[in-house]
Amino acid sequence: VVVSNHDTTWTRKIYQQAVLHSVQVGRSISQKGSSRGKVAELFAVYQAMPVPRLQQLAVTPQKAG
């Protein structure tokens, strides 16, 4: 699973169990057009956890009759 959010102290704390990657991304939304620029975006990558193997149930054959 990959989650992205602004790279802040808070987001780093809530995603601390993941592998974190920070990249600079362009933002096209801002109150002032002149201040639109690059900001840090955080990608939190969670690895799949192995599913424990189910133990096979022992089946005891019943005698006929």
C-alpha atoms as one frame of an Amber mdcrd trajectory, in Angstrom:
protein
   0.000   0.000   0.000   1.292   3.469  -0.857   0.008   6.612   0.862   1.006
  10.164  -0.076   0.704  13.384   1.903   2.576  16.619   2.561   5.984  15.965
   4.102   5.613  17.320   7.634   6.741  16.250  11.085   3.185  15.122  11.819
   2.834  12.964   8.686   6.234  11.395   9.326   5.071  10.510  12.821   1.784
   8.913  11.754   3.452   6.939   8.948   6.570   5.986  10.916   5.933   2.240
  10.491   6.224   2.561   6.702   9.211   3.043   4.414   9.233   6.812   3.749
  10.269   8.603   0.551  10.249  12.382   0.156  10.061  14.026  -3.271   9.613
  17.581  -4.529   6.370  18.036  -6.463   4.774  20.990  -8.224   1.559  22.410
  -6.819  -0.780  24.214  -9.184  -3.154  25.405  -6.450  -2.193  28.406  -4.339
  -3.810  31.656  -3.287  -1.111  33.594  -5.122  -0.149  32.434  -8.559   3.385
  33.722  -8.081   3.933  31.504  -5.038   3.057  28.271  -6.799   6.095  26.109
  -6.718   7.541  22.865  -5.515   6.778  21.397  -2.114   7.851  18.243  -0.315
   5.515  15.279  -0.711   5.879  12.174   1.428   5.222   8.669   0.134   4.681
   6.051   2.830   5.098   2.520   1.506   3.704  -0.345   3.554   4.974  -3.817
   2.688   2.565  -6.732   2.567   2.666  -8.828   5.693   2.998 -12.587   5.266
  -0.145 -14.513   6.037   0.526 -17.375   8.462   0.052 -20.791   6.933  -3.021
 -22.570   8.128  -2.265 -25.816   9.855  -3.806 -28.779   8.125  -6.451 -30.471
  10.174  -5.682 -34.072  11.008  -8.419 -36.288   9.679  -8.765 -39.711  11.239
 -10.389 -42.214   8.895 -13.356 -44.023  10.377 -13.715 -47.774  10.046 -16.630
 -48.952   7.937 -19.295 -50.964   9.544
